[in-house]
Structure formats: structure tokens, C-alpha cells
Amino acid sequence: MEEGKFPVDMTGIDGGEVTISVYAKNSLPELSQVVASSPLLNVHIVFKGKKECHQNVKLWGVIDVKQGYVTMTATKIEITMRKAEPMQWASLELPATQNQEKQKEDKTE
């Protein structure tokens, strides 16, 4: 299984909702999943040909997990999350600390 960044578009970082469009051509929606447990988001996509990819995201802010929803097709996964507080996020993902970056580098070497 691959871990990595998906091609995404994001809207609404300055409003009450954040919508993420994940472009996943040839994905199998019935086998893919999105799990949110504020402030974490886990996206696991299964593609035709038994290829799998996942990404764990530590979100910039807290979300109301019960108010979110996901729409999946064979080409795109759309994740809509309601922010717990309607504040502007600087980005989707909380920046990693220097220590976390070093741990990632050590794992890949």
C-alpha cells in the first residue's frame, strides 16, 4: 500500500465548511473509505488493479465529525467537513513540527 499525497482541490477554508475534492481516477468507491476523528482525517482509496493508497491528515482545526459527509465516484471523492468553529484555516493540514519531519525522514532512509 502506498502512502502519499493525492491530487486535491480545497474550498471553504475561510467559512464554516471545508470541502476537499480528491481526484482518484479508476478508484473503487465500494472498497475505499474516509474516516474522520477530529482533528484527524484518514483517506484510504482502492483502485482497479489492486492498487491502494492512503493518506492521514492532521487537520488545521477541529471539525464536527457528525456534520460531515462524503460523496464517492470512480473518478473523484468529495469530503465535506463542518468546522467546529467558523474560523479561517491557514491551510488544510496542520504543519508538522521539525521533530515530526525528522522522524518521517528517518523512516524513509
N, CA, C and O atoms as CSV, one atom per row, in Angstrom:
chain,resi,resn,atom,element,x,y,z
A,1,MET,N,N,0.839,-1.171,0.000
A,1,MET,CA,C,0.000,0.000,0.000
A,1,MET,C,C,0.885,1.235,0.000
A,1,MET,O,O,1.871,1.299,0.733
A,2,GLU,N,N,0.536,2.203,-0.813
A,2,GLU,CA,C,1.303,3.443,-0.899
A,2,GLU,C,C,0.751,4.472,0.068
A,2,GLU,O,O,-0.456,4.551,0.296
A,3,GLU,N,N,1.653,5.258,0.630
A,3,GLU,CA,C,1.216,6.416,1.406
A,3,GLU,C,C,1.722,7.636,0.673
A,3,GLU,O,O,2.892,7.702,0.294
A,4,GLY,N,N,0.849,8.596,0.472
A,4,GLY,CA,C,1.295,9.778,-0.233
A,4,GLY,C,C,0.189,10.781,-0.397
A,4,GLY,O,O,-0.940,10.573,0.048
A,5,LYS,N,N,0.527,11.864,-1.036
A,5,LYS,CA,C,-0.434,12.935,-1.253
A,5,LYS,C,C,-1.252,12.643,-2.502
A,5,LYS,O,O,-0.721,12.196,-3.519
A,6,PHE,N,N,-2.548,12.903,-2.410
A,6,PHE,CA,C,-3.438,12.771,-3.549
A,6,PHE,C,C,-3.567,14.136,-4.218
A,6,PHE,O,O,-3.360,15.162,-3.570
A,7,PRO,N,N,-3.907,14.163,-5.509
A,7,PRO,CA,C,-4.226,15.451,-6.122
A,7,PRO,C,C,-5.576,15.930,-5.575
A,7,PRO,O,O,-6.586,15.242,-5.725
A,8,VAL,N,N,-5.593,17.097,-4.947
A,8,VAL,CA,C,-6.816,17.598,-4.317
A,8,VAL,C,C,-7.059,19.066,-4.643
A,8,VAL,O,O,-6.135,19.811,-4.968
A,9,ASP,N,N,-8.319,19.460,-4.548
A,9,ASP,CA,C,-8.730,20.858,-4.545
A,9,ASP,C,C,-9.445,21.073,-3.229
A,9,ASP,O,O,-10.135,20.179,-2.739
A,10,MET,N,N,-9.288,22.249,-2.654
A,10,MET,CA,C,-9.919,22.526,-1.377
A,10,MET,C,C,-10.612,23.876,-1.456
A,10,MET,O,O,-10.065,24.838,-1.995
A,11,THR,N,N,-11.831,23.937,-0.906
A,11,THR,CA,C,-12.561,25.199,-0.848
A,11,THR,C,C,-13.107,25.399,0.557
A,11,THR,O,O,-13.304,24.435,1.296
A,12,GLY,N,N,-13.347,26.634,0.919
A,12,GLY,CA,C,-14.026,26.945,2.169
A,12,GLY,C,C,-13.172,27.054,3.404
A,12,GLY,O,O,-13.702,26.960,4.511
A,13,ILE,N,N,-11.857,27.250,3.271
A,13,ILE,CA,C,-11.041,27.318,4.484
A,13,ILE,C,C,-11.351,28.555,5.314
A,13,ILE,O,O,-10.973,28.628,6.484
A,14,ASP,N,N,-12.044,29.538,4.714
A,14,ASP,CA,C,-12.360,30.745,5.471
A,14,ASP,C,C,-13.812,30.788,5.955
A,14,ASP,O,O,-14.195,31.750,6.621
A,15,GLY,N,N,-14.620,29.796,5.648
A,15,GLY,CA,C,-16.015,29.767,6.069
A,15,GLY,C,C,-16.271,28.719,7.132
A,15,GLY,O,O,-15.359,28.326,7.860
A,16,GLY,N,N,-17.512,28.268,7.222
A,16,GLY,CA,C,-17.897,27.284,8.225
A,16,GLY,C,C,-17.709,25.849,7.779
A,16,GLY,O,O,-17.790,24.928,8.592
A,17,GLU,N,N,-17.455,25.646,6.475
A,17,GLU,CA,C,-17.258,24.302,5.927
A,17,GLU,C,C,-15.973,24.255,5.114
A,17,GLU,O,O,-15.519,25.261,4.568
A,18,VAL,N,N,-15.404,23.066,5.052
A,18,VAL,CA,C,-14.260,22.817,4.178
A,18,VAL,C,C,-14.653,21.659,3.274
A,18,VAL,O,O,-15.121,20.627,3.756
A,19,THR,N,N,-14.469,21.819,1.970
A,19,THR,CA,C,-14.742,20.740,1.025
A,19,THR,C,C,-13.443,20.386,0.318
A,19,THR,O,O,-12.746,21.249,-0.214
A,20,ILE,N,N,-13.139,19.099,0.325
A,20,ILE,CA,C,-11.936,18.593,-0.327
A,20,ILE,C,C,-12.374,17.686,-1.468
A,20,ILE,O,O,-13.155,16.757,-1.259
A,21,SER,N,N,-11.880,17.948,-2.665
A,21,SER,CA,C,-12.116,17.079,-3.814
A,21,SER,C,C,-10.828,16.321,-4.079
A,21,SER,O,O,-9.801,16.920,-4.399
A,22,VAL,N,N,-10.882,15.001,-3.945
A,22,VAL,CA,C,-9.721,14.140,-4.177
A,22,VAL,C,C,-9.915,13.496,-5.543
A,22,VAL,O,O,-10.908,12.807,-5.775
A,23,TYR,N,N,-8.970,13.718,-6.442
A,23,TYR,CA,C,-9.072,13.149,-7.778
A,23,TYR,C,C,-8.472,11.753,-7.763
A,23,TYR,O,O,-7.277,11.574,-7.531
A,24,ALA,N,N,-9.326,10.770,-8.015
A,24,ALA,CA,C,-8.937,9.370,-7.864
A,24,ALA,C,C,-9.496,8.559,-9.030
A,24,ALA,O,O,-10.414,7.757,-8.856
A,25,LYS,N,N,-8.937,8.772,-10.212
A,25,LYS,CA,C,-9.399,8.077,-11.414
A,25,LYS,C,C,-9.229,6.571,-11.251
A,25,LYS,O,O,-8.197,6.102,-10.770
A,26,ASN,N,N,-10.239,5.825,-11.650
A,26,ASN,CA,C,-10.269,4.358,-11.575
A,26,ASN,C,C,-10.321,3.831,-10.147
A,26,ASN,O,O,-9.885,2.711,-9.881
A,27,SER,N,N,-10.851,4.634,-9.230
A,27,SER,CA,C,-10.988,4.151,-7.851
A,27,SER,C,C,-12.224,3.264,-7.740
A,27,SER,O,O,-13.118,3.305,-8.586
A,28,LEU,N,N,-12.252,2.478,-6.697
A,28,LEU,CA,C,-13.382,1.600,-6.405
A,28,LEU,C,C,-14.066,2.130,-5.142
A,28,LEU,O,O,-13.650,1.799,-4.032
A,29,PRO,N,N,-15.115,2.952,-5.302
A,29,PRO,CA,C,-15.761,3.570,-4.142
A,29,PRO,C,C,-16.258,2.570,-3.104
A,29,PRO,O,O,-16.226,2.853,-1.907
A,30,GLU,N,N,-16.713,1.413,-3.550
A,30,GLU,CA,C,-17.249,0.418,-2.613
A,30,GLU,C,C,-16.171,-0.179,-1.705
A,30,GLU,O,O,-16.495,-0.762,-0.671
A,31,LEU,N,N,-14.900,-0.042,-2.076
A,31,LEU,CA,C,-13.799,-0.568,-1.263
A,31,LEU,C,C,-12.979,0.534,-0.593
A,31,LEU,O,O,-12.132,0.252,0.254
A,32,SER,N,N,-13.227,1.775,-0.967
A,32,SER,CA,C,-12.481,2.908,-0.414
A,32,SER,C,C,-13.197,3.440,0.822
A,32,SER,O,O,-14.385,3.185,1.021
A,33,GLN,N,N,-12.461,4.185,1.652
A,33,GLN,CA,C,-13.104,4.738,2.842
A,33,GLN,C,C,-12.450,6.040,3.285
A,33,GLN,O,O,-11.275,6.299,3.027
A,34,VAL,N,N,-13.259,6.847,3.961
A,34,VAL,CA,C,-12.809,8.090,4.572
A,34,VAL,C,C,-13.268,8.037,6.018
A,34,VAL,O,O,-14.450,7.831,6.295
A,35,VAL,N,N,-12.322,8.225,6.945
A,35,VAL,CA,C,-12.643,8.195,8.370
A,35,VAL,C,C,-12.160,9.497,8.993
A,35,VAL,O,O,-10.991,9.864,8.870
A,36,ALA,N,N,-13.075,10.187,9.660
A,36,ALA,CA,C,-12.720,11.436,10.339
A,36,ALA,C,C,-12.890,11.245,11.835
A,36,ALA,O,O,-13.919,10.753,12.298
A,37,SER,N,N,-11.876,11.636,12.580
A,37,SER,CA,C,-11.939,11.642,14.044
A,37,SER,C,C,-11.165,12.878,14.479
A,37,SER,O,O,-9.963,12.824,14.738
A,38,SER,N,N,-11.873,13.972,14.550
A,38,SER,CA,C,-11.294,15.298,14.734
A,38,SER,C,C,-10.135,15.318,15.718
A,38,SER,O,O,-10.267,14.802,16.828
A,39,PRO,N,N,-9.012,15.895,15.343
A,39,PRO,CA,C,-8.695,16.640,14.127
A,39,PRO,C,C,-7.995,15.796,13.066
A,39,PRO,O,O,-7.230,16.338,12.268
A,40,LEU,N,N,-8.232,14.501,13.034
A,40,LEU,CA,C,-7.566,13.637,12.059
A,40,LEU,C,C,-8.521,13.215,10.950
A,40,LEU,O,O,-9.715,13.022,11.177
A,41,LEU,N,N,-7.970,13.075,9.744
A,41,LEU,CA,C,-8.722,12.600,8.593
A,41,LEU,C,C,-7.889,11.514,7.931
A,41,LEU,O,O,-6.722,11.733,7.606
A,42,ASN,N,N,-8.487,10.345,7.733
A,42,ASN,CA,C,-7.799,9.222,7.109
A,42,ASN,C,C,-8.528,8.891,5.819
A,42,ASN,O,O,-9.714,8.562,5.838
A,43,VAL,N,N,-7.821,8.978,4.696
A,43,VAL,CA,C,-8.400,8.672,3.391
A,43,VAL,C,C,-7.685,7.440,2.843
A,43,VAL,O,O,-6.463,7.431,2.699
A,44,HIS,N,N,-8.465,6.403,2.541
A,44,HIS,CA,C,-7.920,5.151,2.011
A,44,HIS,C,C,-8.650,4.870,0.700
A,44,HIS,O,O,-9.867,4.683,0.692
A,45,ILE,N,N,-7.911,4.840,-0.405
A,45,ILE,CA,C,-8.515,4.645,-1.720
A,45,ILE,C,C,-7.988,3.356,-2.334
A,45,ILE,O,O,-6.783,3.103,-2.358
A,46,VAL,N,N,-8.917,2.551,-2.828
A,46,VAL,CA,C,-8.572,1.322,-3.538
A,46,VAL,C,C,-8.877,1.562,-5.019
A,46,VAL,O,O,-9.959,2.031,-5.373
A,47,PHE,N,N,-7.912,1.236,-5.871
A,47,PHE,CA,C,-8.044,1.440,-7.308
A,47,PHE,C,C,-8.162,0.103,-8.022
A,47,PHE,O,O,-7.834,-0.947,-7.469
A,48,LYS,N,N,-8.639,0.160,-9.263
A,48,LYS,CA,C,-8.645,-1.037,-10.109
A,48,LYS,C,C,-7.214,-1.524,-10.241
A,48,LYS,O,O,-6.282,-0.721,-10.215
A,49,GLY,N,N,-7.030,-2.819,-10.381
A,49,GLY,CA,C,-5.691,-3.379,-10.479
A,49,GLY,C,C,-5.058,-3.606,-9.118
A,49,GLY,O,O,-3.843,-3.774,-9.020
A,50,LYS,N,N,-5.866,-3.614,-8.068
A,50,LYS,CA,C,-5.428,-3.905,-6.694
A,50,LYS,C,C,-4.441,-2.889,-6.127
A,50,LYS,O,O,-3.728,-3.196,-5.171
A,51,LYS,N,N,-4.385,-1.697,-6.689
A,51,LYS,CA,C,-3.525,-0.652,-6.140
A,51,LYS,C,C,-4.286,0.063,-5.024
A,51,LYS,O,O,-5.482,0.332,-5.142
A,52,GLU,N,N,-3.579,0.362,-3.950
A,52,GLU,CA,C,-4.183,1.072,-2.821
A,52,GLU,C,C,-3.299,2.247,-2.440
A,52,GLU,O,O,-2.081,2.210,-2.611
A,53,CYS,N,N,-3.928,3.276,-1.927
A,53,CYS,CA,C,-3.202,4.458,-1.497
A,53,CYS,C,C,-3.920,5.041,-0.288
A,53,CYS,O,O,-5.150,5.043,-0.232
A,54,HIS,N,N,-3.157,5.532,0.676
A,54,HIS,CA,C,-3.808,6.163,1.825
A,54,HIS,C,C,-3.023,7.383,2.281
A,54,HIS,O,O,-1.824,7.525,2.037
A,55,GLN,N,N,-3.758,8.250,2.953
A,55,GLN,CA,C,-3.143,9.456,3.495
A,55,GLN,C,C,-3.825,9.797,4.813
A,55,GLN,O,O,-5.053,9.804,4.909
A,56,ASN,N,N,-3.015,10.077,5.821
A,56,ASN,CA,C,-3.504,10.544,7.113
A,56,ASN,C,C,-3.201,12.030,7.199
A,56,ASN,O,O,-2.064,12.450,6.983
A,57,VAL,N,N,-4.212,12.822,7.513
A,57,VAL,CA,C,-4.065,14.272,7.566
A,57,VAL,C,C,-4.422,14.764,8.961
A,57,VAL,O,O,-5.491,14.454,9.486
A,58,LYS,N,N,-3.519,15.531,9.553
A,58,LYS,CA,C,-3.839,16.216,10.807
A,58,LYS,C,C,-4.367,17.588,10.408
A,58,LYS,O,O,-3.607,18.456,9.981
A,59,LEU,N,N,-5.676,17.774,10.552
A,59,LEU,CA,C,-6.343,18.980,10.084
A,59,LEU,C,C,-5.907,20.216,10.855
A,59,LEU,O,O,-5.521,20.137,12.021
A,60,TRP,N,N,-5.977,21.360,10.182
A,60,TRP,CA,C,-5.585,22.632,10.776
A,60,TRP,C,C,-6.441,22.962,11.990
A,60,TRP,O,O,-5.948,23.521,12.969
A,61,GLY,N,N,-7.727,22.616,11.925
A,61,GLY,CA,C,-8.647,22.932,13.016
A,61,GLY,C,C,-9.526,21.745,13.352
A,61,GLY,O,O,-9.405,20.668,12.768
A,62,VAL,N,N,-10.412,21.967,14.305
A,62,VAL,CA,C,-11.323,20.920,14.771
A,62,VAL,C,C,-12.573,20.925,13.897
A,62,VAL,O,O,-13.068,21.983,13.510
A,63,ILE,N,N,-13.081,19.719,13.588
A,63,ILE,CA,C,-14.305,19.591,12.802
A,63,ILE,C,C,-15.384,18.916,13.631
A,63,ILE,O,O,-15.096,18.232,14.613
A,64,ASP,N,N,-16.636,19.118,13.221
A,64,ASP,CA,C,-17.773,18.421,13.815
A,64,ASP,C,C,-17.994,17.175,12.967
A,64,ASP,O,O,-18.606,17.241,11.901
A,65,VAL,N,N,-17.499,16.054,13.438
A,65,VAL,CA,C,-17.497,14.811,12.659
A,65,VAL,C,C,-18.907,14.413,12.234
A,65,VAL,O,O,-19.092,13.918,11.122
A,66,LYS,N,N,-19.893,14.615,13.083
A,66,LYS,CA,C,-21.273,14.201,12.791
A,66,LYS,C,C,-21.912,15.016,11.670
A,66,LYS,O,O,-22.882,14.563,11.063
A,67,GLN,N,N,-21.393,16.201,11.386
A,67,GLN,CA,C,-21.971,17.074,10.360
A,67,GLN,C,C,-21.327,16.904,8.986
A,67,GLN,O,O,-21.768,17.531,8.022
A,68,GLY,N,N,-20.298,16.074,8.877
A,68,GLY,CA,C,-19.610,15.896,7.604
A,68,GLY,C,C,-20.240,14.811,6.759
A,68,GLY,O,O,-21.016,13.992,7.252
A,69,TYR,N,N,-19.897,14.812,5.470
A,69,TYR,CA,C,-20.370,13.753,4.580
A,69,TYR,C,C,-19.390,13.571,3.426
A,69,TYR,O,O,-18.582,14.449,3.123
A,70,VAL,N,N,-19.487,12.406,2.794
A,70,VAL,CA,C,-18.566,12.029,1.717
A,70,VAL,C,C,-19.376,11.560,0.517
A,70,VAL,O,O,-20.356,10.831,0.670
A,71,THR,N,N,-18.966,11.978,-0.680
A,71,THR,CA,C,-19.548,11.502,-1.930
A,71,THR,C,C,-18.417,10.871,-2.733
A,71,THR,O,O,-17.383,11.499,-2.959
A,72,MET,N,N,-18.619,9.613,-3.169
A,72,MET,CA,C,-17.565,8.916,-3.921
A,72,MET,C,C,-18.072,8.487,-5.290
A,72,MET,O,O,-19.183,7.975,-5.428
A,73,THR,N,N,-17.226,8.709,-6.308
A,73,THR,CA,C,-17.464,8.167,-7.642
A,73,THR,C,C,-16.163,7.494,-8.081
A,73,THR,O,O,-15.183,7.490,-7.335
A,74,ALA,N,N,-16.151,6.931,-9.277
A,74,ALA,CA,C,-14.949,6.250,-9.771
A,74,ALA,C,C,-13.828,7.226,-10.126
A,74,ALA,O,O,-12.693,6.800,-10.343
A,75,THR,N,N,-14.121,8.517,-10.190
A,75,THR,CA,C,-13.093,9.494,-10.558
A,75,THR,C,C,-12.796,10.532,-9.481
A,75,THR,O,O,-11.768,11.206,-9.540
A,76,LYS,N,N,-13.689,10.670,-8.494
A,76,LYS,CA,C,-13.497,11.730,-7.506
A,76,LYS,C,C,-14.157,11.359,-6.181
A,76,LYS,O,O,-15.217,10.733,-6.144
A,77,ILE,N,N,-13.503,11.763,-5.101
A,77,ILE,CA,C,-14.064,11.632,-3.759
A,77,ILE,C,C,-14.193,13.046,-3.214
A,77,ILE,O,O,-13.214,13.792,-3.168
A,78,GLU,N,N,-15.401,13.414,-2.800
A,78,GLU,CA,C,-15.626,14.751,-2.262
A,78,GLU,C,C,-15.950,14.633,-0.776
A,78,GLU,O,O,-16.909,13.965,-0.391
A,79,ILE,N,N,-15.143,15.285,0.051
A,79,ILE,CA,C,-15.272,15.227,1.507
A,79,ILE,C,C,-15.677,16.620,1.984
A,79,ILE,O,O,-14.949,17.589,1.772
A,80,THR,N,N,-16.838,16.716,2.627
A,80,THR,CA,C,-17.302,17.996,3.159
A,80,THR,C,C,-17.319,17.902,4.672
A,80,THR,O,O,-17.968,17.027,5.245
A,81,MET,N,N,-16.597,18.816,5.317
A,81,MET,CA,C,-16.481,18.811,6.779
A,81,MET,C,C,-16.970,20.144,7.329
A,81,MET,O,O,-16.648,21.201,6.786
A,82,ARG,N,N,-17.741,20.092,8.397
A,82,ARG,CA,C,-18.189,21.308,9.088
A,82,ARG,C,C,-17.185,21.617,10.181
A,82,ARG,O,O,-16.859,20.758,11.000
A,83,LYS,N,N,-16.697,22.851,10.187
A,83,LYS,CA,C,-15.749,23.270,11.220
A,83,LYS,C,C,-16.472,23.393,12.559
A,83,LYS,O,O,-17.626,23.817,12.603
A,84,ALA,N,N,-15.803,23.027,13.645
A,84,ALA,CA,C,-16.376,23.187,14.981
A,84,ALA,C,C,-16.535,24.669,15.297
A,84,ALA,O,O,-17.481,25.064,15.979
A,85,GLU,N,N,-15.611,25.488,14.801
A,85,GLU,CA,C,-15.677,26.946,14.954
A,85,GLU,C,C,-15.441,27.563,13.579
A,85,GLU,O,O,-14.487,27.191,12.895
A,86,PRO,N,N,-16.298,28.508,13.160
A,86,PRO,CA,C,-16.148,29.099,11.820
A,86,PRO,C,C,-14.994,30.092,11.744
A,86,PRO,O,O,-15.207,31.296,11.602
A,87,MET,N,N,-13.788,29.583,11.840
A,87,MET,CA,C,-12.601,30.433,11.751
A,87,MET,C,C,-11.821,30.084,10.493
A,87,MET,O,O,-11.985,29.000,9.933
A,88,GLN,N,N,-10.981,30.997,10.056
A,88,GLN,CA,C,-10.184,30.756,8.856
A,88,GLN,C,C,-9.034,29.814,9.172
A,88,GLN,O,O,-8.337,29.977,10.174
A,89,TRP,N,N,-8.846,28.823,8.302
A,89,TRP,CA,C,-7.699,27.928,8.412
A,89,TRP,C,C,-6.628,28.450,7.462
A,89,TRP,O,O,-6.941,28.876,6.350
A,90,ALA,N,N,-5.382,28.423,7.884
A,90,ALA,CA,C,-4.283,28.842,7.013
A,90,ALA,C,C,-4.085,27.845,5.877
A,90,ALA,O,O,-3.658,28.217,4.784
A,91,SER,N,N,-4.396,26.580,6.139
A,91,SER,CA,C,-4.327,25.530,5.124
A,91,SER,C,C,-5.160,24.359,5.622
A,91,SER,O,O,-5.723,24.415,6.715
A,92,LEU,N,N,-5.240,23.312,4.836
A,92,LEU,CA,C,-5.988,22.123,5.243
A,92,LEU,C,C,-5.279,21.393,6.368
A,92,LEU,O,O,-5.896,20.979,7.349
A,93,GLU,N,N,-3.981,21.242,6.209
A,93,GLU,CA,C,-3.201,20.414,7.121
A,93,GLU,C,C,-2.386,21.264,8.085
A,93,GLU,O,O,-1.790,22.271,7.702
A,94,LEU,N,N,-2.372,20.840,9.334
A,94,LEU,CA,C,-1.546,21.493,10.336
A,94,LEU,C,C,-0.089,21.195,10.004
A,94,LEU,O,O,0.259,20.033,9.794
A,95,PRO,N,N,0.769,22.205,9.949
A,95,PRO,CA,C,2.174,21.951,9.608
A,95,PRO,C,C,2.834,21.024,10.634
A,95,PRO,O,O,2.587,21.126,11.835
A,96,ALA,N,N,3.665,20.133,10.137
A,96,ALA,CA,C,4.393,19.217,11.020
A,96,ALA,C,C,5.478,19.982,11.764
A,96,ALA,O,O,6.051,20.936,11.239
A,97,THR,N,N,5.752,19.556,12.984
A,97,THR,CA,C,6.849,20.158,13.735
A,97,THR,C,C,8.165,19.661,13.155
A,97,THR,O,O,8.177,18.689,12.400
A,98,GLN,N,N,9.260,20.306,13.492
A,98,GLN,CA,C,10.570,19.876,12.991
A,98,GLN,C,C,10.873,18.453,13.434
A,98,GLN,O,O,11.467,17.687,12.674
A,99,ASN,N,N,10.478,18.083,14.649
A,99,ASN,CA,C,10.718,16.741,15.157
A,99,ASN,C,C,9.941,15.705,14.339
A,99,ASN,O,O,10.470,14.635,14.037
A,100,GLN,N,N,8.675,16.018,13.974
A,100,GLN,CA,C,7.879,15.102,13.164
A,100,GLN,C,C,8.489,14.936,11.779
A,100,GLN,O,O,8.506,13.826,11.247
A,101,GLU,N,N,8.988,16.012,11.187
A,101,GLU,CA,C,9.634,15.935,9.879
A,101,GLU,C,C,10.876,15.055,9.939
A,101,GLU,O,O,11.118,14.264,9.028
A,102,LYS,N,N,11.665,15.183,11.002
A,102,LYS,CA,C,12.866,14.372,11.155
A,102,LYS,C,C,12.500,12.901,11.281
A,102,LYS,O,O,13.176,12.050,10.702
A,103,GLN,N,N,11.440,12.582,12.030
A,103,GLN,CA,C,11.002,11.196,12.178
A,103,GLN,C,C,10.582,10.623,10.831
A,103,GLN,O,O,10.883,9.465,10.538
A,104,LYS,N,N,9.888,11.414,9.997
A,104,LYS,CA,C,9.490,10.961,8.667
A,104,LYS,C,C,10.715,10.653,7.816
A,104,LYS,O,O,10.761,9.629,7.134
A,105,GLU,N,N,11.711,11.540,7.857
A,105,GLU,CA,C,12.934,11.342,7.079
A,105,GLU,C,C,13.662,10.083,7.525
A,105,GLU,O,O,14.166,9.331,6.691
A,106,ASP,N,N,13.722,9.845,8.832
A,106,ASP,CA,C,14.399,8.663,9.359
A,106,ASP,C,C,13.720,7.381,8.889
A,106,ASP,O,O,14.401,6.388,8.631
A,107,LYS,N,N,12.393,7.381,8.771
A,107,LYS,CA,C,11.651,6.197,8.330
A,107,LYS,C,C,11.921,5.872,6.872
A,107,LYS,O,O,11.954,4.701,6.496
A,108,THR,N,N,12.116,6.901,6.041
A,108,THR,CA,C,12.312,6.677,4.615
A,108,THR,C,C,13.741,6.295,4.264
A,108,THR,O,O,13.996,5.819,3.158
A,109,GLU,N,N,14.662,6.492,5.170
A,109,GLU,CA,C,16.072,6.173,4.873
A,109,GLU,C,C,16.393,4.734,5.154
A,109,GLU,O,O,17.530,4.305,4.958
